[in-house]
Amino acid sequence: MLSVHRLSRPNLLEASLTLAKGECLAIRGASGSGKSLLLRAIADLDPNEGEVELDNLSRDAIPAPDWRRQVCYLPAEAGWWADDLGTHFEDWERALPFFQRLGLDGAQKDWPISRLSTGERQRLALSRALAINPKILLLDEPTSGLDQAAVLAVEDLIAESRKTGTGVIWVTHDPVQAERVASRWLYLENGCLRDAFPLPEDPLSAKQDSTSPEGSADSPGENLR
Amino acid sequence: MNAIALSNWDLALAATLILINGGLSVILSLGLERQLLIATIRMIVQLILVGLVLTTLFSLVSPLWTSLAALAMIAFAGREVTARQERRLAGGWSYGLGTGCMLFAAGLVTVFALATQVGPDPWYHPRYAIPLLGMVLGNTMTGVSLGLHTLTSTLTRERAAVEARLMLGANRHEALLPVTRTAMKAAMMPIINSMAATGLVALPGMMTGQILAGADPAEAVKYQLLVMFLIAGGTSIGATGVVMAGGRRLTDARHRLRLDRLQAGKNL
């Protein structure tokens, strides 16, 4: 469905990947390795080069606003441009089911953004993105500020939208989460993507582990170097 | 009209006030005397020079020299606008946009006034053209400078908010709208305030000058109204132009926010 070929930002990254309909691809990498830059480049938010296609249609042939509605990037800290919550939603009714799923049942249009907690904002921003019904979701640490119950609620909701065909690229630093939510894993290092299994239990990774005893359980992907 | 002419002795007498100021600064060791001296000398030299230039221009009544003087004023105004920017558009765009917008706005408004309401003969007579341009340009400069400054600083601060709208499929115009509004408000606030307060809080300088020169106050008021309309028009045209053009320069055809086209730096 989504194909990214030699997407590059000079001196920062060059990456190719494909994503099938309803697939979830997890991308991990040390902080500062350019995971967010990669997602931003796919969403065409920064100048970049390379071929990106959605359903065999080149990105260059689609006006940028339409592209971003279909390939929606959700940053770790989403922005809010008005004081009240309601203004941020094109169609409030369409976001209501997501509010319910994410434990935000009481959300009101007149909620002041400044009074919301980080976790609430994160879930509201996810609802806002899901409400425009994108074909591809580019999630950048979507659960970083959430408690365990909320993390699971988010993961459930994403899994459900995958069933309706939404493709997901999920950037996370947590290998356990990567293993749980994705079916394919990539590791971003020095601006390049490579295949990597999230957990040492995987046969390939386990074999590598025996040769690199200092590998930590926190960042097992790095054992694949 | 018959103004009371001032002799050099009259001016010297008034200048003793500055001397008293300087003396106080020395006695109380306020450390202001140096700046005071420099500012006073600058003022004297600049005003005498302007007087000479204007006298020459008025005796020539040449369209060439008048327009050269006008362009020099606009070029200086452009420098002032650029100097006041905390974050400048890279590659000389701040100077270019600021000067271009002021040239267009102040030029258009001044020519409009000369060609219709004021109507001197010839229409470009420097006695009317240069003072009108000066008043319109001075205020347009404030508007353009504030508008561009507010645009760049608000965009830098509100980057996440603007990009959030872009991420949800807004075009660059929609995404920038709250910032554009803030910038336009900042640019227009001085002229709106001064229109609202004029006559109550302060008597405008031009009107006061005409009254001192012996004009009928009712006539002076008419002139002041004309000038205020021109200033408001020039400011809004210039500010709208610079905010819109600046917003376009800080985004691109793929509707991305391009803050990489800004450079930091406080001074020239």
Interface residues (C-beta under 8 A of the other chain):
Chain A: A43 D44 L45 D46 P47 P63 A64 P65 D66 R68 R69 C72 Y73 L74 P75 E77 A78 G79 W80 W81 A82 H88 E90 A125 R128 A129 I132
Chain B: E158 R159 A160 A161 V162 E163 A164 R165 L166 M167 L168 G169 A170 N171 P178 D252 R254 H255 R256 L257 R258 D260
